[in-house]
Amino acid sequence: MAKYWTSKNNKNIDVVLIDNNSIYKGNIKFEALNHFTKQIENNKIPEGLFSIPFSYISRIENQKNKEEIKIYFNKDSEEELISKNETVKNEMFCYLKDVLPKLVYSKKTPSFFKYLKPQLFAIFFTIVIFLWSLYYAIQIENGVEYVLKGRAGLRTLIYSIGLLGVTKVILLFTILIGIGLFSLIRKNKTRSEIEQLIR
């Protein structure tokens, strides 16, 4: 017997359905809900839903205070089961935990570095570019002339930024690094406990 959850949005009804072999998701029109329910009662999977067979799933994540359960399957594919109701979302995850006993369950809060790795890398990269550009800007303002040979690449780009001058380079990267730090702080506020089911 399949189990399903529904949630209303402005145009239709979002549906998440789980049977013994797959996860299904999609949406139906309001007037089709009764027909949808009867099909489930008759052990029929309604047409038009996107399916993810259990055998494809490599990992399932349920993060506290977020609206989605993330389903990872194949190599780079990912889908989300969205519910604004935390209780319903947790109920869906617990059901998946029951019907997928071969997946290993774990629960932990990710480390600061692991959770914010993309933002930290972006800030580090921006600082490196800033210092490199600032070096060129200072040298150029001190009268040093450069002759760039070969194909245009990263060095040419950095040199071009340095041509803006010390003041503009500092102003530009102060803004960029500020945006990066804001993104880092904002993302860190979402760091919370994550439940996982891993193959």
Disulfide bonds with the S-S distance in Angstrom:
none
